[in-house]
């Protein structure tokens, strides 16, 4: 598809509004798609590349004066406490990405509460700062795990960014709002900042992060963010993983779909991410939420 077939929007290198930049701080062997081929008790035998790759991201962010939210695994904080302290000291936001990258599908509500409680405390102890945000591994807050919102609110989280408002075989809430909204739970309110999507001709499509950032042409990603900023007056959160800038990472065994999804586009992400940092202004997600204020849309969830 050519760019001129999309809804008209003059592509300029001007910064329309601030968007959030988020990093899911995990290593290549933590990825859910490889859970069947590499178990948690094998993680310690894998080549550790998360600190090296995160240092590269920090260097690129620093070059443009950008701060980000790092949704961090508790096990990464255990292995690399100095890295997490450094993130906080440099003005980045440390948020929670679970303890050991277990999806909600794998846990009962009680197990999820304990996993998240332990991860939050660990991250706060290591970083020396309050942890206000959460992102579920593999976007695993769905209609079947909507009970998680009340647990998160009860643990003191003020916002979540786990919901993908699309239809997908492994995740998604295709009928939910694409804009930030408040979830009213029995434990209090929590703001949801959904993952970025476009809605064109009644169809929703993901944008601006992970495999979508790696596989889609950069002109389309840039156009999509500008369209959302300018025509919907909506900021988004871009998301990346440290392993996505590392084309030389070890190759893991897995099914063909998992291997292709994990490796395609790795060699081109550095250029795309650097272009994004030049073309848009980014800030941590908690800062962006303070700027846009409390969303008007409210969804009530009761256990």
N, C-alpha and C positions, 0 to 999 in steps of 0.2 A: 504494500500500500504506500502510495506517495503521500508526503506530508500535506500537499495541497488538497487532498481529498478529505482531510479532517476538518472539523469546524474551524472557521477562520480565526486565527490568532497570530498577530505579527510576532515572530520570534525575535526577541531582543535580549541583549546581555545586560538587562537591568534587573535589579533586585526588587521585586514587587512587595513581598512580605516575608517575614521570617517563618521558616519551617523548622521542625525538630529533626535532629540527627541522632539516631540511636544505633548502638552496637550490641548485638547479642554475644556476650563475652564467653566464648566456649572454644574448645579445640576441635580439630577435624574428626577425632574419634568419639566425640560426645554425641554426634548427630544421630537422631532417632532412626533414620533409614538403615543404619548399620548395626542396630541393636541386636539383630539375630546372629551377626557374624563376629561381633566383639562385645563381650560382656564387661560389666563394671570391674570384676576382679582381674581383667586383662588390661585395664587402662594404664596401670603403673608401668607396664612393659612397653608402652608405645612411645615413640619419639615425641617429646613435648615441644610444640612450636607456638604456643599461644602468646608467650611473652614477647618473642621476637616479632610476631605479626602485629601485636597490639602496639609495640613501640613504633613500628612504621606508621600505623594509623595516627598515633599521637603526633608524630613528626609532621604528617600532612595537615592535620588539624591545626597545629601550631603555626604553620606557614601562612595560614589565612586567618588566624585569630579566632578559630571556631571551637566552641565547647559542645560536648555531646553527653548523652545519657548512656551509660554502660550497664545493660541488663546482665548481671554477672552471676554465674554459677557459684554456689557456695564451695564446691570442691576446687574451683579455680582459685578462690580466695584462700583456701587452706594451703594450696601448693605455692601460691605467689602473693603472700600478704603484702610485700613491699610494692608490688605493681598496683594493687588496689589502693594502698595508701597514697601512692603517687598520683593516681587518677584524681582522688579527692583533693589532694594538695594543689593540683594544677587547675582546679576549678571545674572539673567534670562531675557529673552526677553519677553516683553509684546506686543502682537499683537492683531488683532481685529477679533472677531467672530460674529459680528453684535451687535445690541442693545438689542434685546429681542428674539433672535433665531427664527426669521421669515425667512422662505425659500424665495428664489427669485421667486418661483412660486406664492407666495402670494402677490407680490408687483409689481407695475409698475416701470419703470426705475426712475421716479421722486421720488417715495416712497423709492426705494432702495438707491438713492443718499442721501436723507435726513436721513434715518436710519443709513447709514454708516458714514456720516459726523458727526452726533451727537455722535455715538459710538466712533469714532476715537478721537474726541476732548475730550470726557469724559475720555478715557483711558490715553491720553497724560497729561491731567490736574492732574489726580490722581497719575500716575506713575512718572511724571516728566521727561519722556523720549519720544523721537519720536516713533511713531507707523508706521512701514514700511510694515508690512505683514498683509494679510487678508486670512481668510478661511470661506467660506460660510456655514451656517448651513445645515447639511445633504448633503454636496457636491453638492449644487443646482446650480452651474454654469454648464450648459449643452449647447448643440447646440441651444436650444430655448432661453437661457438667456446669449448668448455670448456678448451682449451689455454691460454686467457688467464690462468687462475689461476696456473699455474706461472711465467709471465712476470711477473705482478704480484708474486708472492712473491720471485722473484729480484731484482726491482728495489727491494725493501725495503718494500713495502706490507704492513701488518699486517692490514688489513681491506678488504673490497669491499662495495658495496651496489648491485649491478647486476642481480641476478636477480629476475625477477617470476614467482612460482610460480603462474602462470595460463596458460590457453590463449589466445593472441592471434595474429592474422595476421602481425604484425611482430616479435614477441618472445615470451618466456615459456619457462618450464620447468615444465609443469603437474604433474609427478610429484615435484618436489623438495620438501624440507621447507619449511613456512611459517615455522618458527622459525629463529633464527640457528644456524649450524652451522660446523664447521671443515672446510676443504678441505685434505687432506694431499697435497702435491705433491712432486715430486722436488727442488724448490728450497726446501722447507720449508712449514710450515702457514700458512694465511691464513683469517681468519674471514669468513664471508659473512653479512651482515645483509640478508635478503630484503626486497623491497618489501611494503607492508602489504596483507593480504587477509583476508577473512572466509571461513569455510567453514560453510555452512548447508545441511542436507539433502543433503550430499555434493557440493555445488557450491561452487566457489571464485569469489569476486568481488573485484575491486580496491577499494581504499578509501584515502582520506586524502591524495590528492596529485594534482597536475596537472589534467587534464581531469576526472578522477573527483571531485576536490574542487570544481571549478567547476560541474559538471553535476548532481551528486547533491544533494538537499536537505540543509541543514545538520543538521537533527535526526537524519538517518540517519547522517551522518558522526560526529556526537558520540556517538550510541548505539553505533555500531560500535567506536569507540576504547574507550569505557567497557566494552563487552562483552569485548573482547580483554584489557584491563587487569584487569578484575575476575574474569571467568569462566575465561579461559585463562591468567591471571597472566603476560601477555605484553606488553611494551612494543612500540611500533611507531615507525617513522620517517615523519613527515609530510614531503612534499616540495612545493616550489613553485618557480616561475621568476620572475625579476624582471619579465619582459614580461607575466605573467599579471595584474598589478595595474595595467596600463596600457591602458585601453580606447581611448585616443586614438592608439595606435601606428599607423604607416602600414600599409595593407593591401597584402599581397603577392599576386601572381598564383599560382595553383595549382589543382589539381582541387577539386571541390566538397567532397569528404570532408576534405581537408587544411584548406581554409578554414574549414569549419564546426567542425572539431575544435579549430582554433587560436583562434577568436574567440568561440565560444559561452561564456557565463558570465563573460566578462572583467569586466563592470561590477559583478558581485556578489561577486568574490573578496575585495576588501578587507574587507567586512563579515564574511565567513566566516572569514577568517584572523584578524581581530581577535577574533572570538568564540572561536576555538580558543586563542588566546593567553591569554584570560581563563579558559577552562574547564579547561585542562590546563597542567601544568608541563613545560617542555621544556628540553633541554640538547643540546650537541653530540653527535654520534654516537660519537666516540671516548670521551667521558666516560661515556655510557650503557654502552658495551661494558665499560669498566673496572668499572662498578657491578654488572653482571649476571654478570661472570666468564666464563671460557672455556666455550663450549657443550659439551655431552656428545656430541652427534651428530657423527660424523666421516665424511666421504666422501673416498675415495682417488682421486686423479686422477694418471695417469702419461702422459707424452707418448709 
